[in-house]
Amino acid sequence: MYLAFSWRNIWRNKKRTIIAAASVFFAVLLACVMRSSQNGSYSYMIDSSAKLFTGYLQIQGKGYWENRSIDKSIVLNKQTTDKIAAVPHLTHFTGRLESFSLISNGNSTKVAEVVGIQPERESRMTGLKKKLIAGSYFTGADRGVLIAAGLAEMLHVSVGDSIILYGQGYHGQIAAANLPVTGVVKLPFQEMNNGMVFLTLANAQDIFAAYGRITSFPILIDNVKNLSQVLAGVRDVVDKKYEIMTWDEMMPDLVQSIQLDNASGLIMLAILYIVIGFGVFGTVMMMISEREKEFGILIAVGMKRYRLIFVTTIETILVSFLGVVTGILASIPLIRYLHNHPIPITGEAAKTFDSLGIEAIFNFSTDFSLLLHQALIVLIIALITAIYPVLFIRKLKPVTAFRR
């Protein structure tokens, strides 16, 4: 009876109900879009950085990350890699052999990071083939090198020229080779672009006398939320003497940047909730003030105050729930559209994104739990405003209400 009575009451004045529900509707919509933008941007940054080089996970030799020594290289046989490939939510992986060497051409010599890669796996993971600006990508057992554009410019080499590689191989052996330049790649970070050379993994293992060995085994997954599950699965497969590092351990600067931005975002969201709270509260005050005479008459004819309070509380819940539900229903297609059609970033901000190797866009998260959390918070705020009608009715004097 109370529910039916309350439902009829809120639609006696449609304009008043629509205004109240609309305030909650726009609050939910704004909160959902704002939080979706924040979380979508973080996920996009993590995914782009992981795909660029490190992966979400890396299998390494113990102590390799601290000194990057080829002596800390490891051996992963085909049986182990096949088991790793079977771990749920794992999408790509590749093996690399990395070391630092002197790269020379004529009178020019630079120190560069030399990376032995599995060409097809590397291209699927990092898109290295798409970064090619001159020459050709590796084919089969290619003995040539891909050189970063900045380093090529410093050494004054181009496709068809040769470079001298000289460094230290596995367990102190001399690594030296005269290698033809088969391609030039443009890498996103200036530091990488000025100091990287790529060889096929087999060629690198031969030059550095690290036969069958790799220094890192990066892994990509379908969603960062599944990281702990994949990590557990990989740990069950890999030998305990090896170390498994996650993206946040390898990229602490990115983690700190996200945490700082998230903190400022939460402050902005808190300010938004305060504005929403006052907006909804103002609407509720307007509704109650308009009905002062109505409440006075109901009390005068014998309606108990606690019953009237109960009815008005149900009315507030119904109006708030109506705004929340319509807000979620409107947020879902809007956020999905923004996810599929990200907002481009232009101007100086775009250059910053480009320098990081990340597409200059505002990305949006389609995680439904985000929408649900924002809707729940707004609903709670709206329900808190139901305290005002309770206090108003308790203090209401019918005679005073008639005169007004």
Secondary structure, 3 states (H helix, E strand, C coil): CHHHHHHHHHCCCHHHHHHHHHHHHHHHHHHHHHHHHHHHHHHHHHHHHHHHHHCCEEEEECCHHHHCCHHHCECCCHHHHHHHHCCCCEEEECCEEEEEEEEEECCEEEEEEEEEECHHHHHHHHCHHHHEEEECCCCCCCCCEEEEHHHHHHHCCCCCCEEEEEEECHHHCEEEEEEEEEEEECCCCHHHHCCEEEEEHHHHHHHCCCCCCECEEEEEECCHHHHHHHHHHHHHHCCCCEEEEEHHHHCHHHHHHHHHHHHHHHHHHHHHHHHHHHHHHHHHHHHHHHCHHHHHHHHHCCCCHHHHHHHHHHHHHHHHHHHHHHHHHHHHHHHHHHHHCCEECCCHHHHHHHHCCCCCEECCCCCHHHHHHHHHHHHHHHHHCCHHHHHHHHHCCHHHHHHC
